[in-house]
Amino acid sequence: MKKRLLPLLLPAVLLCAVLSGCGDGSTEQAPETQAAANEVTVGIAQDLDNSLDPHKTVKAGTREVMFNVFEGLVKPTPNGDLIPAIAETYTVSDDHRTYTFQLRKDVQFHNGDTVTAEDVLYSIQRCADASETGIVPVEAFSVITDMSAPDEGTVVITIEEPSNEFVSYLTNPVIPADYDGQDTDPVGTGPFRFVSRAAQDNLVLEKFDGYWGTPAYLDRVTYKIMENTDGLLLSLQSGAIDICAHISTTQIPQLQEDFNIEEGTMNLVQALYLNNAEKPFDDVRVRQALCYAVDRQQILDLAFDGYGSLIGSSMYPAFGKYFDDSLTNYYSHDPEKAKALLAEAGFPDGFSMTITVPSNYQPHMDTAQVIVEQLKAVGVNAEIIPVEWESWVEDVYTGRQFQSTVVGVDASTMTARALLERFTSTAGNNFINYNSPLYDSLFVKAISSGGDEAQTEFYKEMEADLTKNAANVYIQDLADLVAVRKGLTGLQFYPIYVLDLSTIRYEN
């Protein structure tokens, strides 16, 4: 018997993951032994969120892992499409406001319960009632005017006005309405089920035999949490780790003998993010000066051996029509222009600043180090403050206690809105304190515009506003280099920050 619907809690937002580590006895096995057991060990560089509840996720690294455990009514494909998942089909009314979803028959949760319309309504209501920021912004579900379940296999949702993006928010995980153990023993419908977790050490998933779709090839996946790049390299070379995403270019030569190095993109907006409310970054001229002072191509060449795609605003190329390539080179490398702007802003001799960087993410540390040297040429003395990831989340992202930081911000859902809404002045995740009345008004127009073409143009205008006002010093969408042990195949890249292990398999 299902419990009644409860108004509740939240979902999630941000970003990044990393490299590092050392193995333990349970994973120190030779590749051929793992192949015989049809399992793999994946190296990840940071621990997951304290809660594994998908509606409370904060870290992109947690989403990257739990993508294999949870699903929504629809789900993304590697080419960026949305296809039915828990829903088998859906239709949209002529006025584009009412969505009717027919659920697949006999889709099972990992605890054996069958998914019903009540579970779907509960999951959406839970996010709509969220009191904190989550994967899907609360505002995304605030447009819902009515939800109902005519029967156990049908869900009908009506929204205030037509939306080009509403379906994308229904990738949000569906969870059981009568289960309260998601924090420590998560239950979803994905191709893998949760088995165990040892905080700061590992997380184990197993193939879910009751999965409705194409079953996973692997029987078992162990995520091994690493804490230093040297340990990671040793674990890869020793056979303790079979797959590791986000490796650095300097590690490639030491791994090529035993690994295939797959190249995709991280689908992150990497930038020197500036706290627009902190002096001297409350002055647009100072922010623009930093944009002219930083040589982005040199960052790619020195820190990433040329890998990565330059960007000029808070949108990356995988978003296709929303990506405005004309903004990529809006700021050329021009130290003299940077000096002139600094003098105009009252800093003829430059100033000192700090760059707070999560120390366990080497690509961001490397980027910051190059930036420090480049800023010296215009009289700006920058000091890197390395911090633990948890401190970064608490102090920088949540507390907004920083001057600048180098990180990568992801979309969380496959929508342009997810990347751009965060910089509206009242957004809870506007960690840079950006405040532009024009930007806010453009966002209102974008989400209320009926047509896709008009909305796309409004989003591009928002990107231009961020660029022209130098909200941040935009750098790149990082290349994602994934080490996959030879003998394994099937890796697929997505336009969002996930690692799908259901397609990974050992070659015959």
C-alpha positions, 0 to 999 in steps of 0.5 A: 500500500502506498502512503499519501503524497507528502509535500517536501524537500529538494533537488540539486545544482553544481559541478565538478569532479576530480582525480587522485588515490590509492587502492585497497585490498578489495580492489587490488586485483589483476585486470584478467581477474576482474574480467572473469568476474565481469566487474570494473573499478572506477576511480573518482576524485572526491567523495559523494554528497553525504546524502545519496537522495537524488533530490538533495544532490549538490555535487556534479560528481554525485550525479555523475555516479548516480546517473546509473541508479536513477531515471525520470519519466524521460532520459537523455541520450548521448546525442542530446535527445530526450527519450521516454524512460519510465514513461513509455509514451507521452502526448502534448495538448494542442495548446502545449500546456497539458502533458499526458504520460503513459507509464511503462508496465511493470517498471520496477524499483530496486526494492521490487516495488512496481512504479505507479503514477503515485510515485511520479506525482510524489517525486515531482511534488517533492521537488516543487516543494523544495526549500533549497536549490537542487538539480532542477530549480524549484521554479521549473516546477512552479509552472505546474498548475495541476497534476493528476493520475487518472489511473496507476499507469497515467500521469497528467501534468498541466502548466501555466503556459507553453514551455520549450524546456518543461519536458527536460525537467522530467529527467528528474529522478522518480523515487518510491513514494513510500520509502524514506531511506534514500539518504543512505540506501538509495532506490531507483529504477536504473540499470544498476542498483546501490549495494553499499557505501564506505564514506571517503573510500568506495561505493558499490553498484550491481547490475539490476536484473529487473531493469525494464530496458537494455540490461547493463553488461557489467555485473558489478561496479566499484567506485574507488575514491582517490585523494591524490593524483600520484596515488591514482596513477599508481592504482591505474598502472597496478591494475586496481583501477580500470576506468578513470575520467578527467585524467590530465594530459600529463598522465597520458604517456604513462597510461597508453600501454595499458589504456585507451584514452577516450576524448570527449568534453566535460560539458562544463563552463570553466572560468575565473569566476568573480564575486561581483559584490566584492571590491574591486570586482564590483567595478565592471572596468576591473572585470573587463581588464582581467578579461583582456589580461588573461590569455585563454589560448595560452592556458589551453596550450600550457595547462592542457596541451591544447585540449579544450574548446574556448568559450566566451560566455556561460554556454558551451558548444554542445548546446548547439543553437544556444551557443553564440560563437561570436562571443568566444573572442569578444576579449582579445589578449591585450595587456595594454588595454587591461592596464588602461582600464585598471588605471581608469578604475583607480588602480594604475599600479594594479592590486592584489587578489585571491583565487580560491581553488578546490585543491583536489581538481588539478585542471583548475589548479593548473589553470589558476597557476597560469592565470597568476603569471598572466596577471602579473603583466598588468600589475595584479598580484594574485594568490591561490588559496587551495581548499578542500572541496567541502570547504569550497562548497560551503564557503565559496559556493554557498557562503559566497565568501571569496574574491575569485575562484576557478571551477567548472559549472555544469548545466545539471539538466539539458537546458540552456536555462540551467546554465543561465538562470543561476545568474539572475539577481535573485537566484539562490545559486548565483554565487558570483552575485551578478546583478543586471536588471537587463539580464533579469528582464531578458530571462523573464522574456525567455521563459515566457516566450512561446516560440523556440526561436524567440527564446533562443534569441533571448538566451543569446542576449543573456549570454552577451550581457554576461560577456559584455559586463565581464561577469566572469573571465570565461576560459573553456569547456574542458576536454574530458580524457577518460582512461579505459583499460584495454579490453573494455569497450562501449564508453559513450559521452553525453552533453551533460556531466554523467558517466554511463556504465551500462554500455561498458563491457569486456570485449569477447 
